[in-house]
Amino acid sequence: MNDTAPRHFKYYDLIMAAFVCVLLCSNLIGAAKQAQLTLPLIGTVTYGADLFFFPISYIFGDILTEVYGYGRDRRVVWAGFGALLFSAFMAWAVVHQTPADTPFMAVYQPQLEAVFGNTWRIAAGSMIAFACGSFANSFVLAKMKIATQGRYLWARIVGSTVVGQLVDTSVFFLIAFYGIWANEQLFAVILAQYLFKTTWEAVMYPVTARVVNFLKRAEGVDFYDRGTNFNPFKIKV
């Protein structure tokens, strides 16, 4: 199917809302925290605390591209971009307003600055990295779907993730934390994040496949991106 006529889908808006929620929470709540886990044989591994949550946004991207096509996934990516841009502006505005002269604010304001003072870098890194990584992920999946004639969904999911997460993880951490974290620690986190994210999406493949198959039946659509304009700045489907 390659129908670009306007259609109403029952679940598309719900998936968009869930995607934006996961994107905002994973980037604002967990991304700045370094966590550690001691593993047998490997030893202590340092990772970003959003590690278990952010890959869910890529699962949404895979589902959107596989079911609805690159164009509709592109709209969702830009919706997330806009949400991150607003959150960065709001964080900056809240932090820089003069705090009330109270004992509570004397304690709370430094904490607020510590948590959200670097939000502009996190948001900038997230917006640039996610846009690049997500479009790379969606492009690879869409092209592989045509090349495989819709077969081997597992190969498309894993293959697109390997490319998309490599772009996303590297760009995000370099923009958000280069010069803040020690280089050795930064690259250790990048490697740990990348390996875990790709493994996590591979493990979650059975769930992704079930959701994809359900949506294809429920929505009556299985989009192939033949003739699609892959320009990432084009908003129209």
C-alpha positions in Angstrom: 0.0 0.0 0.0 1.3 3.5 -0.8 -1.8 5.7 -0.3 -0.9 9.3 0.7 -4.5 10.5 0.8 -5.7 11.9 4.1 -7.0 9.2 6.4 -8.1 8.9 10.0 -6.4 6.2 12.0 -7.7 5.0 15.3 -4.3 4.6 17.1 -1.9 7.0 15.4 -2.6 10.0 17.6 -2.4 7.8 20.7 1.0 6.5 19.7 2.2 10.0 19.0 1.2 11.1 22.5 2.9 8.1 24.1 6.0 8.8 22.0 6.3 12.4 23.1 5.7 11.5 26.7 8.5 8.9 26.7 10.8 11.3 24.9 10.3 14.1 27.3 10.5 12.0 30.5 13.6 10.0 29.4 15.5 13.1 28.4 14.6 15.4 31.3 14.3 13.0 34.2 17.0 10.3 33.5 19.5 11.5 31.0 21.7 13.6 33.3 22.1 11.0 36.0 25.1 8.6 35.8 24.2 5.2 37.3 26.4 2.2 37.9 25.7 -1.5 37.9 28.1 -4.3 38.8 27.9 -7.3 36.4 29.5 -10.7 36.7 32.7 -11.1 34.6 32.3 -7.5 33.2 32.6 -5.5 36.4 31.2 -2.1 37.1 29.3 -0.5 34.2 28.4 3.2 34.1 25.3 4.2 32.1 22.7 7.0 31.8 19.7 6.4 34.1 17.3 6.8 31.2 18.8 3.6 29.6 15.7 1.4 30.3 13.2 4.0 29.0 14.6 5.9 26.0 14.7 2.9 23.7 10.9 2.7 23.9 10.8 5.8 21.7 12.7 3.9 19.0 10.3 1.0 19.3 7.5 3.5 18.6 9.5 4.8 15.6 9.9 1.3 14.2 6.1 0.7 14.7 5.2 4.0 13.1 7.4 3.5 10.0 6.5 -0.1 9.5 2.7 0.5 9.8 2.1 4.1 8.7 5.2 4.9 6.7 8.2 7.2 6.9 6.1 10.4 6.3 3.8 9.9 9.3 6.7 8.9 11.5 8.5 12.1 10.4 5.5 14.1 11.7 5.8 12.4 15.1 9.5 13.1 15.3 8.9 16.8 14.7 6.2 16.8 17.3 8.7 15.4 19.8 11.2 18.0 18.6 8.8 20.8 19.3 8.0 19.4 22.8 11.7 19.2 23.7 12.2 22.8 22.4 9.3 24.1 24.6 10.6 22.1 27.7 14.0 23.6 27.2 12.6 27.2 27.1 10.4 26.6 30.1 13.2 25.2 32.1 15.4 28.2 31.3 12.5 30.6 32.2 11.8 28.9 35.5 15.4 28.7 36.6 16.2 32.3 35.7 13.2 33.9 37.5 14.2 35.6 40.7 13.3 33.2 43.6 11.3 34.3 46.6 13.4 35.3 49.6 12.3 32.4 51.8 14.2 29.6 53.6 12.6 27.0 51.3 13.7 28.7 48.1 17.2 29.3 49.5 17.6 25.5 49.5 15.4 24.7 46.5 16.8 27.2 43.9 20.3 25.6 43.8 18.7 22.2 43.5 16.6 23.5 40.6 19.6 24.9 38.9 21.6 21.7 39.4 18.8 19.6 37.8 17.6 21.9 35.0 20.5 24.3 34.6 22.0 22.1 31.9 18.7 21.4 30.3 19.5 23.6 27.2 22.5 21.2 26.4 20.4 18.1 27.1 17.5 19.4 25.0 19.8 20.6 22.2 21.7 17.3 22.2 18.4 15.3 22.4 16.7 17.3 19.6 19.7 17.1 17.2 20.6 13.5 18.1 17.1 12.2 18.1 16.2 13.9 14.8 19.3 12.5 13.1 19.0 9.0 14.7 15.3 8.7 14.3 15.3 9.7 10.6 18.2 7.3 10.0 16.3 4.5 11.8 13.1 5.2 9.8 15.0 5.6 6.5 16.8 2.3 6.9 13.7 0.4 7.9 11.6 1.9 5.1 14.2 1.0 2.4 14.7 -2.5 3.9 11.0 -3.1 3.8 10.9 -2.4 0.1 14.1 -4.4 -0.6 12.7 -7.5 1.4 9.2 -7.0 0.0 7.8 -6.9 3.5 9.5 -10.0 4.8 12.0 -10.4 7.6 10.5 -7.9 10.0 13.1 -8.9 12.6 16.0 -8.0 10.2 14.4 -4.6 9.5 13.9 -3.8 13.2 17.3 -4.8 14.3 19.1 -3.4 11.2 17.5 0.0 11.5 18.1 0.1 15.3 21.9 -0.6 14.8 22.2 2.4 12.6 19.7 4.8 14.3 21.0 4.2 17.8 24.6 4.6 16.8 23.9 8.0 15.4 21.6 9.0 18.3 23.7 7.8 21.2 26.9 9.3 20.0 25.6 12.7 19.0 23.5 13.1 22.1 26.1 12.4 24.7 28.8 14.4 22.9 26.6 17.5 22.7 25.0 17.2 26.1 28.0 16.1 28.3 31.3 16.7 26.5 33.4 18.8 28.8 31.2 18.1 31.8 32.0 14.4 32.2 35.5 13.1 32.0 36.2 11.8 28.5 36.9 8.2 29.7 33.6 8.1 31.5 31.8 9.8 28.6 32.9 7.2 26.1 32.2 4.4 28.5 28.7 5.6 28.9 28.2 6.0 25.1 29.4 2.4 24.5 27.3 1.0 27.3 24.2 2.9 26.2 24.6 1.9 22.6 25.1 -1.8 23.3 22.2 -1.9 25.8 19.8 0.0 23.5 20.4 -2.3 20.5 20.2 -5.4 22.7 17.0 -4.1 24.4 15.2 -3.5 21.1 16.3 -6.9 19.9 14.9 -8.5 23.1 11.7 -6.5 22.7 11.2 -7.6 19.1 8.4 -10.1 19.9 6.4 -7.3 21.5 7.1 -5.0 18.7 6.0 -7.6 16.1 2.7 -8.2 18.0 1.9 -4.5 18.1 2.8 -4.1 14.4 0.6 -7.0 13.4 -2.3 -5.7 15.6 -2.1 -2.2 14.1 -1.9 -3.4 10.6 -5.1 -5.4 11.1 -6.9 -2.7 13.1 -5.9 0.2 10.9 -6.2 -1.7 7.6 -2.8 -0.3 6.5 0.6 -1.7 5.6 2.6 1.2 4.1 5.4 0.8 1.6 7.5 3.9 1.0 7.7 3.7 -2.7 8.0 7.1 -4.2 8.3 8.7 -0.7 10.1 12.0 -0.3 12.6 11.3 2.4 13.5 14.9 3.0 13.5 15.1 6.9 12.4 18.7 6.8 9.2 18.0 4.9 6.2 18.0 7.2 3.5 17.0 4.8 2.9 13.2 4.5 
